[in-house]
Amino acid sequence: MDYAYAVLHGDPPQIFVADDIDVLHRVIALEIVAKTPSTFFASEVLADIRESLLDEEWGRATELWMRHFSDKRLDVYPSGLRVWTDATVAADVTNLELQFQPLFRDD
């Protein structure tokens, strides 16, 4: 299964993972944007962000937040995060597949 994810760079970085990009947009808005203290924003920007959140315009709220915090880096990936499980890495298949990997070739 593929998941959407985002990385808010910092020390330490924060990683957010969701079922799809729409859920991820909401998570970013709720976990990053809404948790930023209001004192970090000028009143007109704060009003726009609050309105966007209340109207469930997650992307707009995040965009306004990102414009205000141009020194913070937020990377969003709509898909591509694969979650490995015991079923996808079954021992008997792994041993069979291993012998065909580049490490086992004597080219």
Backbone torsions as a table, in degrees:
resi	resn	phi	psi	omega
1	MET	NA	139.2	178.5
2	ASP	-95.6	140.4	178.2
3	TYR	-125.1	152.4	172.5
4	ALA	-88.4	146.6	-180.0
5	TYR	-150.0	161.3	179.5
6	ALA	-138.3	150.1	177.2
7	VAL	-125.2	120.9	171.9
8	LEU	-97.8	109.0	-174.7
9	HIS	-72.1	136.6	179.5
10	GLY	178.4	-166.1	178.8
11	ASP	-126.0	95.1	5.1
12	PRO	-87.9	160.9	175.3
13	PRO	-68.2	152.8	175.8
14	GLN	-109.7	135.0	-179.6
15	ILE	-118.5	133.0	179.6
16	PHE	-121.7	131.3	-177.8
17	VAL	-125.9	137.5	-179.6
18	ALA	-142.4	164.1	179.9
19	ASP	-60.3	-37.4	-179.6
20	ASP	-154.4	175.6	-174.2
21	ILE	-66.0	-33.6	179.3
22	ASP	-65.4	-42.8	177.1
23	VAL	-66.0	-39.6	179.7
24	LEU	-61.4	-41.7	177.9
25	HIS	-58.8	-41.9	179.8
26	ARG	-67.1	-42.1	179.1
27	VAL	-60.7	-45.5	179.5
28	ILE	-60.2	-44.9	-179.8
29	ALA	-62.5	-40.7	-177.0
30	LEU	-81.0	-37.6	-173.9
31	GLU	-92.7	-21.3	-179.9
32	ILE	-113.5	-59.5	-174.1
33	VAL	-63.7	-54.1	-174.9
34	ALA	-67.6	-21.8	-179.2
35	LYS	-90.6	3.0	175.8
36	THR	-80.7	128.1	179.3
37	PRO	-57.3	138.5	-177.3
38	SER	-61.1	-25.4	-178.4
39	THR	-67.6	-10.5	179.2
40	PHE	-79.7	-9.4	-172.9
41	PHE	-119.2	148.5	168.6
42	ALA	-68.9	155.1	-172.5
43	SER	-59.3	-37.8	-178.2
44	GLU	-71.2	-37.7	177.1
45	VAL	-68.1	-42.8	179.3
46	LEU	-59.7	-43.1	179.1
47	ALA	-62.8	-42.0	178.9
48	ASP	-64.8	-42.2	179.9
49	ILE	-66.4	-45.1	178.3
50	ARG	-59.1	-44.9	179.8
51	GLU	-62.1	-43.8	179.4
52	SER	-61.7	-43.1	178.6
53	LEU	-64.3	-45.4	-179.4
54	LEU	-65.8	-29.1	177.2
55	ASP	-87.7	5.2	-179.2
56	GLU	58.1	34.6	174.1
57	GLU	-94.3	75.2	-171.6
58	TRP	-61.2	-44.5	-178.9
59	GLY	-63.7	-41.3	179.7
60	ARG	-65.2	-43.4	178.9
61	ALA	-61.0	-42.3	179.8
62	THR	-66.7	-41.0	178.6
63	GLU	-61.5	-44.4	178.3
64	LEU	-62.2	-40.8	178.0
65	TRP	-62.1	-45.2	-178.7
66	MET	-65.0	-38.0	178.1
67	ARG	-64.4	-36.8	-179.6
68	HIS	-72.0	-40.0	-179.3
69	PHE	-103.6	65.5	-177.1
70	SER	-66.6	-15.3	179.0
71	ASP	-85.3	-10.9	178.2
72	LYS	-95.0	143.2	-179.2
73	ARG	-112.6	123.4	177.0
74	LEU	-123.1	114.2	177.3
75	ASP	-103.9	130.5	-178.8
76	VAL	-118.9	130.9	179.9
77	TYR	-120.2	115.2	-175.3
78	PRO	-66.3	-21.7	177.0
79	SER	-166.9	177.2	175.9
80	GLY	114.1	-9.7	177.5
81	LEU	-88.1	112.0	-178.9
82	ARG	-97.4	132.2	178.0
83	VAL	-100.0	121.5	-179.5
84	TRP	-88.4	136.2	177.7
85	THR	-125.0	170.4	177.5
86	ASP	-59.0	-35.7	-179.1
87	ALA	-66.9	-35.2	-179.2
88	THR	-81.3	-15.2	179.1
89	VAL	-123.6	53.9	-179.6
90	ALA	-66.1	138.1	-174.4
91	ALA	-58.9	-41.9	-177.4
92	ASP	-68.5	-36.6	177.5
93	VAL	-71.6	-40.0	-179.1
94	THR	-59.5	-46.1	179.8
95	ASN	-61.8	-39.5	178.5
96	LEU	-66.6	-44.2	-178.3
97	GLU	-70.4	-32.7	-177.0
98	LEU	-55.3	-42.3	-175.6
99	GLN	-67.5	-11.1	178.2
100	PHE	-102.6	5.4	-180.0
101	GLN	-83.5	157.7	-177.4
102	PRO	-52.8	-32.7	-179.2
103	LEU	-61.3	-28.4	-177.4
104	PHE	-93.4	2.4	177.9
105	ARG	-93.7	141.4	176.0
106	ASP	-110.1	65.9	-177.1
107	ASP	-75.1	NA	NA
